């Protein structure tokens, strides 16, 4: 699993060389919510490598057309990896046509293909008529606690906060915890989340930022064991309340408690084993960054 948006928005993406970028774009499990994120990252990479210097302004301008022709030549070999037909019409017009990197004829052919009024033969050479499906990732989001929509949350300010995001949590099937998030905690400071099992053994540690915690590596949660996740944070606003967790999501039953109000979300990957990347193709180090 590769969380595409986090990787594609990482500033270090621009320093990747061509083989590393190609390896990233061809990962079968690359997941992005919108295909335009990938196109935007590709354009930023192209600006950086245009003259092997800092990126130039990306604002469309008539006197920049020659520069944009050079930019198109730089990223042209990577355009087949973008699923243009998986974009919405508004997404394509705003992000792709607005970039002025495709010719008017190419844009018109794509728009007609989206509307079903043009045969595949008229599509630009870098677009496949079969790439119409959105990329699907392996991460699933389970809402463990969701207060009524008409309930008003009462936040308390605390100099030092230490609460159980999860307490005695059990799962009915093995899974890998990727991220915890709660709308009941907010702070401008970073904090720490420590996951313990029922025997008091340290399982994992993550960094809390904003309203969530991404673990550097997915945390394995086994059937028949109880887990707790303790959040420690300074200068935080929090909704303190004890709520039972009893949720079934994708045939997995989650049971336990939480001391945090608001919506509590758990992002996970099902299964006992993590997917292992193919060893036949080298992967750039950037694709392993879960929390850039």
C-alpha positions in Angstrom: 0.0 0.0 0.0 1.3 3.4 -0.9 -0.6 6.4 0.3 -0.3 8.4 -2.9 -1.4 11.8 -1.8 1.1 11.9 1.1 3.9 10.8 -1.2 3.0 13.0 -4.2 2.7 16.1 -2.0 6.1 15.5 -0.4 8.6 18.2 -1.4 11.4 15.6 -1.8 9.5 14.1 -4.8 11.0 16.6 -7.1 14.6 15.3 -6.5 13.7 11.8 -7.8 15.5 10.8 -10.9 13.6 9.5 -13.9 14.0 5.7 -13.1 12.8 6.3 -9.5 9.8 8.4 -10.6 8.9 5.7 -13.2 9.0 3.1 -10.5 6.8 5.1 -8.3 4.2 5.8 -10.9 4.0 2.1 -11.9 3.3 0.7 -8.4 0.1 -1.3 -8.8 -1.0 -0.3 -5.2 -0.5 3.4 -5.7 -3.7 5.0 -4.2 -4.8 8.5 -5.0 -8.2 10.0 -4.4 -8.0 12.1 -7.5 -5.9 11.5 -10.6 -5.2 15.2 -10.8 -3.0 14.9 -7.7 -0.7 12.7 -9.7 -0.7 15.0 -12.7 0.0 18.0 -10.5 2.9 16.3 -8.9 4.3 15.3 -12.3 4.1 19.0 -13.4 5.9 20.1 -10.3 8.6 17.5 -10.9 8.9 18.7 -14.5 9.4 22.3 -13.5 12.1 21.3 -11.1 14.0 19.3 -13.8 13.4 21.8 -16.6 16.8 23.5 -16.0 17.9 21.4 -13.0 17.0 24.3 -10.7 14.1 25.5 -8.6 10.6 25.3 -10.1 9.4 28.2 -12.2 6.0 29.8 -11.7 3.2 27.5 -12.9 0.7 30.3 -13.6 -0.4 30.2 -17.3 0.9 33.1 -19.3 1.2 33.7 -23.1 4.9 34.5 -23.0 5.5 31.2 -21.2 4.3 29.0 -24.0 7.8 28.2 -25.3 8.8 27.2 -21.7 5.6 25.0 -21.5 6.6 23.3 -24.7 9.9 22.4 -23.0 8.0 21.3 -19.9 5.8 19.1 -22.0 8.9 17.4 -23.5 10.3 16.8 -20.0 7.2 15.0 -18.7 6.0 13.5 -21.9 7.3 10.0 -21.2 5.4 9.9 -17.9 2.0 11.1 -19.3 0.8 7.5 -20.1 0.9 6.8 -16.3 -1.8 9.4 -15.7 -5.4 8.1 -16.0 -6.9 11.1 -17.7 -10.2 9.3 -18.4 -10.6 8.5 -14.7 -10.9 12.3 -14.0 -14.2 14.1 -13.8 -14.8 16.6 -16.5 -14.4 19.6 -14.1 -11.2 18.1 -12.8 -9.7 17.7 -16.3 -10.7 21.2 -17.4 -9.4 22.8 -14.2 -6.1 20.9 -13.7 -5.1 19.6 -17.1 -6.5 22.0 -19.7 -5.7 24.9 -17.4 -2.1 23.9 -17.3 -1.8 24.5 -21.0 0.4 21.4 -21.4 -2.0 19.6 -23.7 -2.8 21.0 -27.1 -6.4 22.2 -27.8 -6.9 19.2 -30.1 -5.7 16.8 -27.4 -8.0 18.4 -24.8 -11.0 18.3 -27.1 -10.4 14.6 -27.9 -10.3 13.7 -24.2 -13.4 15.7 -23.4 -15.3 14.0 -26.3 -14.1 10.6 -25.0 -15.3 11.4 -21.5 -18.7 12.2 -23.0 -18.7 9.1 -25.2 -18.9 11.0 -28.4 -15.5 10.1 -29.8 -13.9 6.7 -30.7 -10.8 5.6 -28.9 -8.8 5.9 -32.1 -8.8 9.7 -31.9 -7.3 9.8 -28.4 -3.8 11.2 -27.9 -1.1 8.5 -28.1 -0.4 8.7 -24.3 -4.0 8.0 -23.2 -5.4 4.5 -23.1 -9.2 4.1 -23.5 -9.0 1.3 -20.9 -7.7 3.5 -18.1 -11.0 4.7 -16.9 -11.0 3.2 -13.4 -9.9 5.1 -10.3 -7.0 3.7 -8.4 -8.0 1.7 -5.4 -5.9 1.4 -2.2 -5.8 -1.2 0.5 -6.6 1.2 3.3 -10.1 1.0 4.8 -11.6 3.6 7.2 -13.7 2.5 10.1 -15.6 5.0 12.2 -15.4 3.7 15.7 -17.3 6.5 17.4 -19.7 8.9 15.8 -21.8 11.3 18.0 -25.2 12.5 16.8 -25.0 15.3 14.3 -27.0 17.6 16.5 -24.8 17.1 19.5 -22.6 20.1 20.5 -19.1 19.2 21.5 -17.7 20.9 24.6 -14.0 21.4 24.4 -11.7 21.8 27.4 -8.3 23.4 27.3 -5.5 21.4 28.9 -1.9 22.3 29.4 -0.9 18.6 29.3 -3.3 16.0 27.9 -3.0 12.3 28.4 -6.0 10.1 27.4 -6.8 6.7 26.0 -7.8 7.1 22.4 -8.4 3.3 22.5 -8.8 1.3 25.6 -9.0 -2.5 25.7 -9.7 -2.6 22.0 -10.3 -6.0 20.4 -10.8 -7.0 16.8 -12.5 -10.1 15.4 -10.0 -10.4 12.5 -6.3 -9.6 12.2 -5.5 -6.2 10.7 -2.8 -3.6 10.4 -3.5 -0.2 12.0 -2.3 2.7 9.8 -3.8 5.8 11.2 -5.9 7.1 14.2 -7.8 10.4 13.9 -10.3 12.2 16.2 -12.3 15.4 15.8 -12.4 15.7 19.6 -8.7 16.7 19.9 -7.0 19.7 18.4 -3.6 21.4 19.0 -0.9 23.2 17.2 1.7 21.2 19.0 2.8 17.7 18.1 2.2 14.8 20.5 2.9 11.1 20.8 0.7 8.1 20.6 1.9 4.9 22.2 0.1 1.6 21.6 0.3 -1.1 24.3 -1.1 -4.6 24.5 -2.8 -6.3 27.4 0.4 -7.5 28.9 1.9 -4.0 29.0 4.3 -4.6 26.1 5.0 -1.6 23.9 3.6 -2.3 20.4 4.2 0.9 18.5 4.7 4.7 18.7 3.4 7.4 16.4 3.4 11.2 16.1 0.2 13.0 16.6 -0.2 16.1 14.3 -3.3 18.1 13.9 -6.2 15.7 14.6 -4.6 12.4 13.7 -1.6 10.1 14.1 0.1 8.3 11.2 2.2 5.4 12.3 5.5 5.1 10.5 4.8 1.4 10.0 1.4 -0.3 10.1 0.7 -1.7 13.5 -0.3 -5.4 13.7 -3.4 -6.1 15.8 -4.1 -9.7 16.5 -7.3 -11.5 17.3 -7.8 -12.4 21.0 -5.6 -9.5 22.4 -6.5 -6.2 23.9 -4.9 -3.0 22.8 -4.7 0.6 24.2 -3.5 3.7 22.5 -2.4 6.6 24.8 -2.2 10.1 23.4 0.1 12.6 25.2 -0.2 16.2 24.0 0.5 19.7 25.3 -1.6 22.8 25.0 -4.6 20.9 23.5 -8.3 21.4 23.3 -10.2 18.1 23.9 -13.6 16.7 24.4 -13.3 14.4 27.4 -15.9 11.7 27.6 -15.9 7.9 28.0 -17.7 6.1 25.1 -18.0 2.5 24.3 -16.8 1.1 21.0 -19.0 -1.6 19.5 -18.8 -1.4 15.7 -18.9 -3.9 12.8 -17.1 -2.8 9.7 -16.4 -5.0 6.7 -17.2 -8.0 8.8 -14.7 -7.0 11.4 -16.0 -6.3 14.9 -14.3 -3.6 17.0 -15.0 -3.5 20.7 -13.5 -1.3 23.5 -13.7 2.2 24.9 -12.4 5.6 24.3 -11.9 8.7 26.5 -12.1 11.1 23.6 -15.3 12.7 22.3 -16.1 13.5 18.7 -15.6 11.2 15.7 -13.0 8.6 16.1 -11.7 7.0 12.9 -9.4 4.1 12.5 -7.7 3.4 9.1 -6.4 -0.1 8.6 -5.4 -2.8 6.1 -7.1 -6.2 6.5 -5.1 -9.5 6.7 -2.4 -11.1 8.7 0.5 -10.2 6.3 1.4 -6.9 4.7 1.7 -6.8 0.9 5.3 -7.1 -0.1 6.5 -5.1 -3.1 7.9 -7.1 -6.0 11.6 -7.6 -5.9 11.9 -7.6 -9.6 11.8 -3.8 -9.8 13.7 -1.4 -7.5 11.5 1.1 -5.6 12.5 4.6 -4.7 12.9 5.3 -1.0 10.2 7.9 -1.1 7.4 5.4 -1.6 8.1 3.9 1.8 7.4 7.3 3.5 4.1 6.9 5.3 4.4 10.1 7.4 6.6 12.5 5.5 
